[in-house]
């Protein structure tokens, strides 16, 4: 529990954007759950970058750059969130983008071990 008058650390809040409506989800700082932004695909800025001999997809969201990890169909929504949670547990900064045709999980290019993830993951 936070002491009275102390500031709530910024990492305990995560913006959630769905169908254009902005909300803020408060997360219990003492819980073991992980939280990450879920945003409409329409509000991110896509780009392409070169890493390890391959062109990769990236996005800019909230002044951060992210690399695409995996795409999921709408029927695989729970798998998308499971993947994002697993990445967050590994210390990655994660975001999920949502459209009518897909869910995509992304990790920050500044996350710990981001480069290692892309070099050594199957």
Biopython code that builds the backbone (N, CA, C, O; Angstrom):
import numpy as np
from Bio.PDB.StructureBuilder import StructureBuilder

atoms = [
    (1, "UNK", "N", (0.836, -1.170, 0.000)),
    (1, "UNK", "CA", (0.000, 0.000, 0.000)),
    (1, "UNK", "C", (0.889, 1.245, 0.000)),
    (1, "UNK", "O", (1.939, 1.267, 0.643)),
    (2, "UNK", "N", (0.470, 2.252, -0.708)),
    (2, "UNK", "CA", (1.232, 3.487, -0.772)),
    (2, "UNK", "C", (0.963, 4.336, 0.464)),
    (2, "UNK", "O", (-0.156, 4.366, 0.977)),
    (3, "UNK", "N", (1.988, 5.019, 0.933)),
    (3, "UNK", "CA", (1.838, 5.902, 2.078)),
    (3, "UNK", "C", (0.988, 7.108, 1.681)),
    (3, "UNK", "O", (0.992, 7.533, 0.526)),
    (4, "UNK", "N", (0.266, 7.644, 2.649)),
    (4, "UNK", "CA", (-0.594, 8.778, 2.375)),
    (4, "UNK", "C", (0.233, 9.948, 1.850)),
    (4, "UNK", "O", (1.270, 10.299, 2.413)),
    (5, "UNK", "N", (-0.247, 10.542, 0.764)),
    (5, "UNK", "CA", (0.438, 11.682, 0.185)),
    (5, "UNK", "C", (1.536, 11.320, -0.800)),
    (5, "UNK", "O", (2.084, 12.206, -1.455)),
    (6, "UNK", "N", (1.875, 10.029, -0.922)),
    (6, "UNK", "CA", (2.932, 9.661, -1.869)),
    (6, "UNK", "C", (2.353, 9.575, -3.277)),
    (6, "UNK", "O", (1.171, 9.284, -3.464)),
    (7, "UNK", "N", (3.196, 9.829, -4.246)),
    (7, "UNK", "CA", (2.764, 9.790, -5.639)),
    (7, "UNK", "C", (2.635, 8.345, -6.105)),
    (7, "UNK", "O", (3.395, 7.471, -5.686)),
    (8, "UNK", "N", (1.677, 8.114, -6.964)),
    (8, "UNK", "CA", (1.514, 6.776, -7.539)),
    (8, "UNK", "C", (2.484, 6.658, -8.697)),
    (8, "UNK", "O", (2.468, 7.502, -9.594)),
    (9, "UNK", "N", (3.336, 5.625, -8.707)),
    (9, "UNK", "CA", (4.302, 5.472, -9.790)),
    (9, "UNK", "C", (3.602, 5.375, -11.143)),
    (9, "UNK", "O", (2.538, 4.763, -11.238)),
    (10, "UNK", "N", (4.186, 5.974, -12.206)),
    (10, "UNK", "CA", (3.527, 5.972, -13.509)),
    (10, "UNK", "C", (3.317, 4.573, -14.077)),
    (10, "UNK", "O", (2.395, 4.381, -14.870)),
    (11, "UNK", "N", (4.124, 3.601, -13.707)),
    (11, "UNK", "CA", (3.973, 2.271, -14.274)),
    (11, "UNK", "C", (2.733, 1.533, -13.780)),
    (11, "UNK", "O", (2.427, 0.454, -14.289)),
    (12, "UNK", "N", (2.018, 2.074, -12.814)),
    (12, "UNK", "CA", (0.817, 1.392, -12.343)),
    (12, "UNK", "C", (-0.427, 1.819, -13.106)),
    (12, "UNK", "O", (-1.527, 1.357, -12.801)),
    (13, "UNK", "N", (-0.272, 2.689, -14.087)),
    (13, "UNK", "CA", (-1.384, 3.076, -14.942)),
    (13, "UNK", "C", (-1.062, 2.706, -16.377)),
    (13, "UNK", "O", (0.086, 2.818, -16.807)),
    (14, "UNK", "N", (-2.049, 2.271, -17.108)),
    (14, "UNK", "CA", (-1.851, 1.959, -18.524)),
    (14, "UNK", "C", (-3.040, 2.480, -19.311)),
    (14, "UNK", "O", (-4.183, 2.163, -18.983)),
    (15, "UNK", "N", (-2.790, 3.271, -20.342)),
    (15, "UNK", "CA", (-3.918, 3.724, -21.145)),
    (15, "UNK", "C", (-4.485, 2.566, -21.953)),
    (15, "UNK", "O", (-3.747, 1.740, -22.489)),
    (16, "UNK", "N", (-5.789, 2.524, -22.028)),
    (16, "UNK", "CA", (-6.457, 1.508, -22.841)),
    (16, "UNK", "C", (-7.355, 2.257, -23.806)),
    (16, "UNK", "O", (-8.241, 3.004, -23.392)),
    (17, "UNK", "N", (-7.124, 2.054, -25.095)),
    (17, "UNK", "CA", (-7.902, 2.744, -26.103)),
    (17, "UNK", "C", (-8.616, 1.693, -26.935)),
    (17, "UNK", "O", (-7.974, 0.844, -27.552)),
    (18, "UNK", "N", (-9.919, 1.745, -26.953)),
    (18, "UNK", "CA", (-10.699, 0.796, -27.737)),
    (18, "UNK", "C", (-11.806, 1.544, -28.457)),
    (18, "UNK", "O", (-12.589, 2.264, -27.838)),
    (19, "UNK", "N", (-11.865, 1.370, -29.753)),
    (19, "UNK", "CA", (-12.893, 2.001, -30.579)),
    (19, "UNK", "C", (-12.978, 3.502, -30.332)),
    (19, "UNK", "O", (-14.069, 4.068, -30.280)),
    (20, "UNK", "N", (-11.812, 4.147, -30.179)),
    (20, "UNK", "CA", (-11.755, 5.589, -30.058)),
    (20, "UNK", "C", (-12.021, 6.146, -28.669)),
    (20, "UNK", "O", (-11.845, 7.346, -28.458)),
    (21, "UNK", "N", (-12.429, 5.339, -27.735)),
    (21, "UNK", "CA", (-12.706, 5.831, -26.376)),
    (21, "UNK", "C", (-11.465, 5.666, -25.521)),
    (21, "UNK", "O", (-10.901, 4.574, -25.447)),
    (22, "UNK", "N", (-11.040, 6.727, -24.881)),
    (22, "UNK", "CA", (-9.854, 6.653, -24.020)),
    (22, "UNK", "C", (-10.285, 6.450, -22.575)),
    (22, "UNK", "O", (-11.164, 7.143, -22.062)),
    (23, "UNK", "N", (-9.644, 5.487, -21.937)),
    (23, "UNK", "CA", (-9.871, 5.227, -20.519)),
    (23, "UNK", "C", (-8.520, 4.958, -19.879)),
    (23, "UNK", "O", (-7.554, 4.642, -20.575)),
    (24, "UNK", "N", (-8.445, 5.076, -18.593)),
    (24, "UNK", "CA", (-7.226, 4.735, -17.869)),
    (24, "UNK", "C", (-7.577, 3.637, -16.888)),
    (24, "UNK", "O", (-8.514, 3.765, -16.100)),
    (25, "UNK", "N", (-6.818, 2.560, -16.942)),
    (25, "UNK", "CA", (-7.049, 1.450, -16.027)),
    (25, "UNK", "C", (-6.028, 1.527, -14.909)),
    (25, "UNK", "O", (-4.823, 1.495, -15.160)),
    (26, "UNK", "N", (-6.496, 1.626, -13.699)),
    (26, "UNK", "CA", (-5.594, 1.623, -12.550)),
    (26, "UNK", "C", (-5.279, 0.187, -12.196)),
    (26, "UNK", "O", (-6.150, -0.682, -12.221)),
    (27, "UNK", "N", (-4.048, -0.047, -11.874)),
    (27, "UNK", "CA", (-3.593, -1.392, -11.555)),
    (27, "UNK", "C", (-3.040, -1.391, -10.142)),
    (27, "UNK", "O", (-2.295, -0.488, -9.762)),
    (28, "UNK", "N", (-3.392, -2.376, -9.382)),
    (28, "UNK", "CA", (-2.891, -2.503, -8.018)),
    (28, "UNK", "C", (-1.382, -2.697, -8.079)),
    (28, "UNK", "O", (-0.895, -3.659, -8.673)),
    (29, "UNK", "N", (-0.644, -1.778, -7.460)),
    (29, "UNK", "CA", (0.818, -1.831, -7.508)),
    (29, "UNK", "C", (1.374, -3.088, -6.859)),
    (29, "UNK", "O", (2.504, -3.481, -7.151)),
    (30, "UNK", "N", (0.619, -3.715, -6.001)),
    (30, "UNK", "CA", (1.114, -4.899, -5.306)),
    (30, "UNK", "C", (0.712, -6.199, -5.995)),
    (30, "UNK", "O", (1.153, -7.271, -5.578)),
    (31, "UNK", "N", (-0.112, -6.132, -7.037)),
    (31, "UNK", "CA", (-0.567, -7.366, -7.678)),
    (31, "UNK", "C", (0.517, -7.913, -8.603)),
    (31, "UNK", "O", (1.448, -7.200, -8.979)),
    (32, "UNK", "N", (0.382, -9.171, -8.957)),
    (32, "UNK", "CA", (1.328, -9.814, -9.860)),
    (32, "UNK", "C", (0.897, -9.684, -11.313)),
    (32, "UNK", "O", (1.592, -10.169, -12.205)),
    (33, "UNK", "N", (-0.228, -9.043, -11.564)),
    (33, "UNK", "CA", (-0.701, -8.929, -12.937)),
    (33, "UNK", "C", (0.120, -7.877, -13.688)),
    (33, "UNK", "O", (0.672, -6.950, -13.096)),
    (34, "UNK", "N", (0.179, -8.051, -14.994)),
    (34, "UNK", "CA", (0.898, -7.121, -15.848)),
    (34, "UNK", "C", (-0.119, -6.385, -16.688)),
    (34, "UNK", "O", (-1.154, -6.940, -17.057)),
    (35, "UNK", "N", (0.172, -5.149, -16.987)),
    (35, "UNK", "CA", (-0.738, -4.356, -17.790)),
    (35, "UNK", "C", (0.052, -3.669, -18.887)),
    (35, "UNK", "O", (1.236, -3.370, -18.726)),
    (36, "UNK", "N", (-0.606, -3.428, -19.985)),
    (36, "UNK", "CA", (0.037, -2.805, -21.131)),
    (36, "UNK", "C", (-1.046, -2.117, -21.947)),
    (36, "UNK", "O", (-2.216, -2.488, -21.858)),
    (37, "UNK", "N", (-0.669, -1.115, -22.744)),
    (37, "UNK", "CA", (-1.667, -0.431, -23.558)),
    (37, "UNK", "C", (-2.267, -1.356, -24.618)),
    (37, "UNK", "O", (-1.572, -2.183, -25.209)),
    (38, "UNK", "N", (-3.548, -1.199, -24.839)),
    (38, "UNK", "CA", (-4.249, -1.842, -25.951)),
    (38, "UNK", "C", (-4.847, -0.696, -26.751)),
    (38, "UNK", "O", (-5.712, 0.024, -26.252)),
    (39, "UNK", "N", (-4.394, -0.518, -27.992)),
    (39, "UNK", "CA", (-4.764, 0.669, -28.765)),
    (39, "UNK", "C", (-5.296, 0.289, -30.140)),
    (39, "UNK", "O", (-4.983, -0.772, -30.681)),
    (40, "UNK", "N", (-6.094, 1.170, -30.678)),
    (40, "UNK", "CA", (-6.594, 0.997, -32.030)),
    (40, "UNK", "C", (-5.428, 1.117, -33.008)),
    (40, "UNK", "O", (-4.551, 1.967, -32.850)),
    (41, "UNK", "N", (-5.436, 0.264, -34.007)),
    (41, "UNK", "CA", (-4.394, 0.302, -35.035)),
    (41, "UNK", "C", (-4.372, 1.649, -35.761)),
    (41, "UNK", "O", (-3.352, 2.037, -36.331)),
    (42, "UNK", "N", (-5.494, 2.353, -35.737)),
    (42, "UNK", "CA", (-5.613, 3.624, -36.457)),
    (42, "UNK", "C", (-4.864, 4.780, -35.801)),
    (42, "UNK", "O", (-4.637, 5.804, -36.445)),
    (43, "UNK", "N", (-4.477, 4.637, -34.538)),
    (43, "UNK", "CA", (-3.820, 5.777, -33.872)),
    (43, "UNK", "C", (-2.311, 5.626, -33.745)),
    (43, "UNK", "O", (-1.663, 6.469, -33.125)),
    (44, "UNK", "N", (-1.734, 4.570, -34.320)),
    (44, "UNK", "CA", (-0.281, 4.401, -34.286)),
    (44, "UNK", "C", (0.299, 4.782, -35.644)),
    (44, "UNK", "O", (-0.412, 4.793, -36.649)),
    (45, "UNK", "N", (1.577, 5.090, -35.668)),
    (45, "UNK", "CA", (2.272, 5.441, -36.916)),
    (45, "UNK", "C", (3.186, 4.284, -37.306)),
    (45, "UNK", "O", (4.190, 4.040, -36.637)),
    (46, "UNK", "N", (2.849, 3.566, -38.384)),
    (46, "UNK", "CA", (3.681, 2.426, -38.795)),
    (46, "UNK", "C", (4.957, 2.872, -39.501)),
    (46, "UNK", "O", (5.006, 3.942, -40.107)),
    (47, "UNK", "N", (5.982, 2.039, -39.413)),
    (47, "UNK", "CA", (7.224, 2.239, -40.144)),
    (47, "UNK", "C", (7.881, 0.878, -40.363)),
    (47, "UNK", "O", (7.471, -0.121, -39.771)),
    (48, "UNK", "N", (8.880, 0.850, -41.198)),
    (48, "UNK", "CA", (9.645, -0.370, -41.469)),
    (48, "UNK", "C", (11.090, -0.102, -41.084)),
    (48, "UNK", "O", (11.612, 0.987, -41.321)),
    (49, "UNK", "N", (11.742, -1.108, -40.483)),
    (49, "UNK", "CA", (13.146, -0.947, -40.114)),
    (49, "UNK", "C", (13.900, -2.237, -40.426)),
    (49, "UNK", "O", (13.300, -3.293, -40.626)),
    (50, "UNK", "N", (15.209, -2.131, -40.463)),
    (50, "UNK", "CA", (16.083, -3.237, -40.823)),
    (50, "UNK", "C", (16.776, -3.752, -39.569)),
    (50, "UNK", "O", (17.401, -2.976, -38.846)),
    (51, "UNK", "N", (16.672, -5.055, -39.301)),
    (51, "UNK", "CA", (17.313, -5.653, -38.144)),
    (51, "UNK", "C", (17.707, -7.079, -38.457)),
    (51, "UNK", "O", (16.882, -7.872, -38.912)),
    (52, "UNK", "N", (18.964, -7.406, -38.216)),
    (52, "UNK", "CA", (19.446, -8.770, -38.363)),
    (52, "UNK", "C", (19.160, -9.349, -39.749)),
    (52, "UNK", "O", (18.745, -10.500, -39.879)),
    (53, "UNK", "N", (19.388, -8.535, -40.779)),
    (53, "UNK", "CA", (19.233, -9.018, -42.144)),
    (53, "UNK", "C", (17.805, -9.082, -42.652)),
    (53, "UNK", "O", (17.564, -9.642, -43.722)),
    (54, "UNK", "N", (16.840, -8.518, -41.910)),
    (54, "UNK", "CA", (15.443, -8.566, -42.315)),
    (54, "UNK", "C", (14.775, -7.216, -42.150)),
    (54, "UNK", "O", (15.100, -6.452, -41.241)),
    (55, "UNK", "N", (13.826, -6.927, -43.054)),
    (55, "UNK", "CA", (12.960, -5.779, -42.861)),
    (55, "UNK", "C", (11.872, -6.180, -41.882)),
    (55, "UNK", "O", (11.272, -7.247, -42.016)),
    (56, "UNK", "N", (11.616, -5.334, -40.904)),
    (56, "UNK", "CA", (10.632, -5.639, -39.866)),
    (56, "UNK", "C", (9.628, -4.494, -39.764)),
    (56, "UNK", "O", (9.914, -3.357, -40.140)),
    (57, "UNK", "N", (8.457, -4.820, -39.251)),
    (57, "UNK", "CA", (7.419, -3.816, -39.043)),
    (57, "UNK", "C", (7.589, -3.172, -37.678)),
    (57, "UNK", "O", (7.927, -3.837, -36.699)),
    (58, "UNK", "N", (7.352, -1.875, -37.629)),
    (58, "UNK", "CA", (7.403, -1.152, -36.378)),
    (58, "UNK", "C", (6.279, -0.141, -36.304)),
    (58, "UNK", "O", (5.645, 0.174, -37.311)),
    (59, "UNK", "N", (6.035, 0.366, -35.106)),
    (59, "UNK", "CA", (5.072, 1.439, -34.906)),
    (59, "UNK", "C", (5.652, 2.454, -33.932)),
    (59, "UNK", "O", (6.529, 2.146, -33.125)),
    (60, "UNK", "N", (5.132, 3.679, -34.034)),
    (60, "UNK", "CA", (5.417, 4.701, -33.030)),
    (60, "UNK", "C", (4.108, 4.952, -32.305)),
    (60, "UNK", "O", (3.081, 5.228, -32.924)),
    (61, "UNK", "N", (4.158, 4.854, -30.990)),
    (61, "UNK", "CA", (2.984, 5.103, -30.161)),
    (61, "UNK", "C", (3.455, 5.744, -28.856)),
    (61, "UNK", "O", (4.369, 5.235, -28.206)),
    (62, "UNK", "N", (2.846, 6.837, -28.482)),
    (62, "UNK", "CA", (3.154, 7.540, -27.233)),
    (62, "UNK", "C", (4.654, 7.816, -27.099)),
    (62, "UNK", "O", (5.252, 7.551, -26.056)),
    (63, "UNK", "N", (5.250, 8.347, -28.162)),
    (63, "UNK", "CA", (6.672, 8.706, -28.186)),
    (63, "UNK", "C", (7.601, 7.534, -27.907)),
    (63, "UNK", "O", (8.690, 7.715, -27.361)),
    (64, "UNK", "N", (7.179, 6.353, -28.275)),
    (64, "UNK", "CA", (7.991, 5.143, -28.117)),
    (64, "UNK", "C", (7.946, 4.366, -29.432)),
    (64, "UNK", "O", (6.937, 4.391, -30.137)),
    (65, "UNK", "N", (9.029, 3.683, -29.755)),
    (65, "UNK", "CA", (9.097, 2.851, -30.957)),
    (65, "UNK", "C", (8.964, 1.386, -30.565)),
    (65, "UNK", "O", (9.586, 0.933, -29.604)),
    (66, "UNK", "N", (8.149, 0.650, -31.316)),
    (66, "UNK", "CA", (7.877, -0.754, -31.026)),
    (66, "UNK", "C", (8.125, -1.610, -32.261)),
    (66, "UNK", "O", (7.969, -1.149, -33.391)),
    (67, "UNK", "N", (8.511, -2.852, -32.034)),
    (67, "UNK", "CA", (8.724, -3.835, -33.102)),
    (67, "UNK", "C", (7.636, -4.903, -33.006)),
    (67, "UNK", "O", (7.257, -5.326, -31.914)),
    (68, "UNK", "N", (7.140, -5.330, -34.168)),
    (68, "UNK", "CA", (6.106, -6.354, -34.206)),
    (68, "UNK", "C", (6.662, -7.690, -33.741)),
    (68, "UNK", "O", (7.717, -8.130, -34.195)),
    (69, "UNK", "N", (5.940, -8.326, -32.832)),
    (69, "UNK", "CA", (6.320, -9.645, -32.339)),
    (69, "UNK", "C", (5.491, -10.717, -33.033)),
    (69, "UNK", "O", (6.032, -11.686, -33.565)),
    (70, "UNK", "N", (4.164, -10.536, -33.022)),
    (70, "UNK", "CA", (3.298, -11.567, -33.582)),
    (70, "UNK", "C", (1.931, -10.991, -33.907)),
    (70, "UNK", "O", (1.465, -10.054, -33.260)),
    (71, "UNK", "N", (1.285, -11.575, -34.938)),
    (71, "UNK", "CA", (-0.067, -11.193, -35.323)),
    (71, "UNK", "C", (-1.030, -12.313, -34.960)),
    (71, "UNK", "O", (-0.674, -13.491, -35.000)),
    (72, "UNK", "N", (-2.264, -11.932, -34.602)),
    (72, "UNK", "CA", (-3.289, -12.896, -34.207)),
    (72, "UNK", "C", (-4.609, -12.514, -34.856)),
    (72, "UNK", "O", (-4.888, -11.332, -35.061)),
    (73, "UNK", "N", (-5.421, -13.513, -35.179)),
    (73, "UNK", "CA", (-6.757, -13.255, -35.702)),
    (73, "UNK", "C", (-7.662, -12.845, -34.543)),
    (73, "UNK", "O", (-7.313, -13.071, -33.384)),
    (74, "UNK", "N", (-8.816, -12.246, -34.834)),
    (74, "UNK", "CA", (-9.731, -11.882, -33.746)),
    (74, "UNK", "C", (-10.141, -13.082, -32.886)),
    (74, "UNK", "O", (-10.389, -12.930, -31.690)),
    (75, "UNK", "N", (-10.210, -14.249, -33.476)),
    (75, "UNK", "CA", (-10.548, -15.458, -32.723)),
    (75, "UNK", "C", (-9.434, -15.857, -31.752)),
    (75, "UNK", "O", (-9.676, -16.605, -30.805)),
    (76, "UNK", "N", (-8.228, -15.366, -31.982)),
    (76, "UNK", "CA", (-7.075, -15.687, -31.132)),
    (76, "UNK", "C", (-6.777, -14.557, -30.140)),
    (76, "UNK", "O", (-5.649, -14.420, -29.668)),
    (77, "UNK", "N", (-7.780, -13.764, -29.835)),
    (77, "UNK", "CA", (-7.606, -12.619, -28.943)),
    (77, "UNK", "C", (-6.927, -13.011, -27.630)),
    (77, "UNK", "O", (-6.004, -12.332, -27.181)),
    (78, "UNK", "N", (-7.375, -14.087, -27.023)),
    (78, "UNK", "CA", (-6.794, -14.487, -25.734)),
    (78, "UNK", "C", (-5.326, -14.869, -25.885)),
    (78, "UNK", "O", (-4.531, -14.636, -24.974)),
    (79, "UNK", "N", (-4.957, -15.452, -27.025)),
    (79, "UNK", "CA", (-3.542, -15.780, -27.264)),
    (79, "UNK", "C", (-2.696, -14.516, -27.387)),
    (79, "UNK", "O", (-1.549, -14.487, -26.939)),
    (80, "UNK", "N", (-3.265, -13.466, -27.997)),
    (80, "UNK", "CA", (-2.543, -12.197, -28.124)),
    (80, "UNK", "C", (-2.232, -11.622, -26.749)),
    (80, "UNK", "O", (-1.118, -11.160, -26.500)),
    (81, "UNK", "N", (-3.221, -11.653, -25.857)),
    (81, "UNK", "CA", (-3.009, -11.125, -24.507)),
    (81, "UNK", "C", (-2.083, -12.032, -23.696)),
    (81, "UNK", "O", (-1.309, -11.557, -22.866)),
    (82, "UNK", "N", (-2.166, -13.317, -23.940)),
    (82, "UNK", "CA", (-1.258, -14.248, -23.248)),
    (82, "UNK", "C", (0.183, -13.996, -23.675)),
    (82, "UNK", "O", (1.084, -13.980, -22.836)),
    (83, "UNK", "N", (0.410, -13.799, -24.973)),
    (83, "UNK", "CA", (1.748, -13.499, -25.483)),
    (83, "UNK", "C", (2.268, -12.192, -24.888)),
    (83, "UNK", "O", (3.420, -12.115, -24.459)),
    (84, "UNK", "N", (1.417, -11.166, -24.864)),
    (84, "UNK", "CA", (1.832, -9.875, -24.324)),
    (84, "UNK", "C", (2.161, -9.984, -22.834)),
    (84, "UNK", "O", (3.122, -9.376, -22.364)),
    (85, "UNK", "N", (1.378, -10.747, -22.106)),
    (85, "UNK", "CA", (1.643, -10.940, -20.678)),
    (85, "UNK", "C", (2.963, -11.659, -20.471)),
    (85, "UNK", "O", (3.739, -11.288, -19.591)),
    (86, "UNK", "N", (3.228, -12.685, -21.274)),
    (86, "UNK", "CA", (4.507, -13.406, -21.172)),
    (86, "UNK", "C", (5.685, -12.477, -21.442)),
    (86, "UNK", "O", (6.701, -12.546, -20.750)),
    (87, "UNK", "N", (5.557, -11.616, -22.433)),
    (87, "UNK", "CA", (6.627, -10.661, -22.741)),
    (87, "UNK", "C", (6.806, -9.661, -21.600)),
    (87, "UNK", "O", (7.936, -9.328, -21.242)),
    (88, "UNK", "N", (5.707, -9.185, -21.031)),
    (88, "UNK", "CA", (5.792, -8.246, -19.905)),
    (88, "UNK", "C", (6.459, -8.902, -18.700)),
    (88, "UNK", "O", (7.225, -8.256, -17.984)),
    (89, "UNK", "N", (6.173, -10.177, -18.476)),
    (89, "UNK", "CA", (6.813, -10.903, -17.375)),
    (89, "UNK", "C", (8.322, -10.998, -17.568)),
    (89, "UNK", "O", (9.069, -11.097, -16.594)),
    (90, "UNK", "N", (8.775, -10.969, -18.830)),
    (90, "UNK", "CA", (10.204, -11.033, -19.140)),
    (90, "UNK", "C", (10.858, -9.653, -19.093)),
    (90, "UNK", "O", (12.045, -9.521, -19.391)),
    (91, "UNK", "N", (10.102, -8.639, -18.726)),
    (91, "UNK", "CA", (10.662, -7.295, -18.612)),
    (91, "UNK", "C", (10.525, -6.449, -19.856)),
    (91, "UNK", "O", (11.099, -5.362, -19.922)),
    (92, "UNK", "N", (9.782, -6.912, -20.845)),
    (92, "UNK", "CA", (9.588, -6.150, -22.075)),
    (92, "UNK", "C", (8.493, -5.111, -21.876)),
    (92, "UNK", "O", (7.545, -5.340, -21.125)),
    (93, "UNK", "N", (8.621, -3.972, -22.547)),
    (93, "UNK", "CA", (7.554, -2.983, -22.599)),
    (93, "UNK", "C", (6.692, -3.350, -23.794)),
    (93, "UNK", "O", (7.181, -3.406, -24.922)),
    (94, "UNK", "N", (5.415, -3.600, -23.551)),
    (94, "UNK", "CA", (4.541, -4.212, -24.550)),
    (94, "UNK", "C", (3.357, -3.304, -24.867)),
    (94, "UNK", "O", (2.894, -2.551, -24.010)),
    (95, "UNK", "N", (2.876, -3.382, -26.098)),
    (95, "UNK", "CA", (1.620, -2.758, -26.510)),
    (95, "UNK", "C", (0.913, -3.735, -27.444)),
    (95, "UNK", "O", (1.561, -4.492, -28.167)),
    (96, "UNK", "N", (-0.411, -3.715, -27.426)),
    (96, "UNK", "CA", (-1.211, -4.514, -28.358)),
    (96, "UNK", "C", (-2.000, -3.547, -29.222)),
    (96, "UNK", "O", (-2.616, -2.613, -28.708)),
    (97, "UNK", "N", (-1.987, -3.767, -30.543)),
    (97, "UNK", "CA", (-2.844, -2.987, -31.429)),
    (97, "UNK", "C", (-4.004, -3.867, -31.867)),
    (97, "UNK", "O", (-3.873, -5.083, -32.009)),
    (98, "UNK", "N", (-5.143, -3.216, -32.078)),
    (98, "UNK", "CA", (-6.373, -3.922, -32.409)),
    (98, "UNK", "C", (-7.002, -3.303, -33.652)),
    (98, "UNK", "O", (-7.072, -2.081, -33.785)),
    (99, "UNK", "N", (-7.458, -4.163, -34.559)),
    (99, "UNK", "CA", (-8.264, -3.728, -35.701)),
    (99, "UNK", "C", (-9.392, -4.742, -35.859)),
    (99, "UNK", "O", (-9.479, -5.705, -35.098)),
    (100, "UNK", "N", (-10.237, -4.529, -36.830)),
    (100, "UNK", "CA", (-11.341, -5.469, -37.033)),
    (100, "UNK", "C", (-10.851, -6.817, -37.546)),
    (100, "UNK", "O", (-11.561, -7.816, -37.431)),
    (101, "UNK", "N", (-9.640, -6.858, -38.112)),
    (101, "UNK", "CA", (-9.152, -8.100, -38.703)),
    (101, "UNK", "C", (-8.001, -8.760, -37.947)),
    (101, "UNK", "O", (-7.640, -9.896, -38.257)),
    (102, "UNK", "N", (-7.412, -8.070, -36.954)),
    (102, "UNK", "CA", (-6.266, -8.675, -36.269)),
    (102, "UNK", "C", (-5.930, -7.994, -34.948)),
    (102, "UNK", "O", (-6.332, -6.864, -34.669)),
    (103, "UNK", "N", (-5.179, -8.737, -34.158)),
    (103, "UNK", "CA", (-4.522, -8.236, -32.956)),
    (103, "UNK", "C", (-3.031, -8.391, -33.218)),
    (103, "UNK", "O", (-2.605, -9.383, -33.809)),
    (104, "UNK", "N", (-2.237, -7.419, -32.785)),
    (104, "UNK", "CA", (-0.789, -7.501, -32.957)),
    (104, "UNK", "C", (-0.122, -7.172, -31.632)),
    (104, "UNK", "O", (-0.518, -6.234, -30.940)),
    (105, "UNK", "N", (0.907, -7.961, -31.283)),
    (105, "UNK", "CA", (1.682, -7.665, -30.078)),
    (105, "UNK", "C", (3.019, -7.076, -30.509)),
    (105, "UNK", "O", (3.633, -7.527, -31.475)),
    (106, "UNK", "N", (3.454, -6.065, -29.774)),
    (106, "UNK", "CA", (4.651, -5.301, -30.088)),
    (106, "UNK", "C", (5.490, -5.151, -28.824)),
    (106, "UNK", "O", (4.953, -5.113, -27.717)),
    (107, "UNK", "N", (6.816, -5.065, -28.992)),
    (107, "UNK", "CA", (7.689, -4.747, -27.864)),
    (107, "UNK", "C", (8.499, -3.502, -28.193)),
    (107, "UNK", "O", (8.830, -3.238, -29.349)),
    (108, "UNK", "N", (8.807, -2.751, -27.151)),
    (108, "UNK", "CA", (9.571, -1.525, -27.323)),
    (108, "UNK", "C", (10.977, -1.843, -27.797)),
    (108, "UNK", "O", (11.609, -2.795, -27.339)),
    (109, "UNK", "N", (11.447, -1.032, -28.718)),
    (109, "UNK", "CA", (12.830, -1.206, -29.180)),
    (109, "UNK", "C", (13.827, -0.829, -28.095)),
    (109, "UNK", "O", (15.018, -1.111, -28.227)),
    (110, "UNK", "N", (13.358, -0.192, -27.019)),
    (110, "UNK", "CA", (14.226, 0.139, -25.887)),
    (110, "UNK", "C", (14.116, -0.867, -24.745)),
    (110, "UNK", "O", (14.810, -0.735, -23.737)),
    (111, "UNK", "N", (13.260, -1.859, -24.891)),
    (111, "UNK", "CA", (13.070, -2.842, -23.817)),
    (111, "UNK", "C", (14.356, -3.612, -23.559)),
    (111, "UNK", "O", (15.178, -3.788, -24.458)),
    (112, "UNK", "N", (14.524, -4.072, -22.312)),
    (112, "UNK", "CA", (15.685, -4.914, -22.022)),
    (112, "UNK", "C", (15.636, -6.157, -22.907)),
    (112, "UNK", "O", (14.585, -6.780, -23.061)),
    (113, "UNK", "N", (16.740, -6.497, -23.465)),
    (113, "UNK", "CA", (16.871, -7.714, -24.271)),
    (113, "UNK", "C", (16.033, -7.723, -25.551)),
    (113, "UNK", "O", (15.790, -8.796, -26.104)),
    (114, "UNK", "N", (15.589, -6.575, -26.035)),
    (114, "UNK", "CA", (14.810, -6.540, -27.274)),
    (114, "UNK", "C", (15.589, -7.143, -28.434)),
    (114, "UNK", "O", (15.076, -7.988, -29.167)),
    (115, "UNK", "N", (16.820, -6.707, -28.591)),
    (115, "UNK", "CA", (17.644, -7.230, -29.682)),
    (115, "UNK", "C", (17.847, -8.728, -29.523)),
    (115, "UNK", "O", (17.765, -9.469, -30.502)),
    (116, "UNK", "N", (18.108, -9.181, -28.313)),
    (116, "UNK", "CA", (18.290, -10.610, -28.058)),
    (116, "UNK", "C", (17.016, -11.386, -28.419)),
    (116, "UNK", "O", (17.095, -12.495, -28.946)),
    (117, "UNK", "N", (15.863, -10.814, -28.141)),
    (117, "UNK", "CA", (14.594, -11.466, -28.477)),
    (117, "UNK", "C", (14.521, -11.758, -29.967)),
    (117, "UNK", "O", (14.168, -12.868, -30.364)),
    (118, "UNK", "N", (14.850, -10.775, -30.793)),
    (118, "UNK", "CA", (14.751, -10.953, -32.237)),
    (118, "UNK", "C", (15.887, -11.793, -32.814)),
    (118, "UNK", "O", (15.719, -12.420, -33.860)),
    (119, "UNK", "N", (17.017, -11.814, -32.159)),
    (119, "UNK", "CA", (18.130, -12.606, -32.671)),
    (119, "UNK", "C", (18.005, -14.087, -32.318)),
    (119, "UNK", "O", (18.457, -14.945, -33.077)),
    (120, "UNK", "N", (17.397, -14.389, -31.174)),
    (120, "UNK", "CA", (17.425, -15.773, -30.695)),
    (120, "UNK", "C", (16.073, -16.435, -30.544)),
    (120, "UNK", "O", (16.020, -17.614, -30.191)),
    (121, "UNK", "N", (14.966, -15.730, -30.794)),
    (121, "UNK", "CA", (13.677, -16.402, -30.666)),
    (121, "UNK", "C", (13.384, -17.189, -31.943)),
    (121, "UNK", "O", (13.745, -16.778, -33.046)),
    (122, "UNK", "N", (12.710, -18.343, -31.760)),
    (122, "UNK", "CA", (12.443, -19.199, -32.935)),
    (122, "UNK", "C", (11.464, -18.597, -33.896)),
    (122, "UNK", "O", (11.151, -19.204, -34.919)),
]
sb = StructureBuilder()
sb.init_structure("model")
sb.init_model(0)
sb.init_chain("A")
sb.init_seg("    ")
for serial, (resi, resn, name, xyz) in enumerate(atoms, 1):
    if name == "N":
        sb.init_residue(resn, " ", resi, " ")
    sb.init_atom(name, np.array(xyz, "f"), 0.0, 1.0, " ", f" {name:<3s}", serial, name[0])
structure = sb.get_structure()
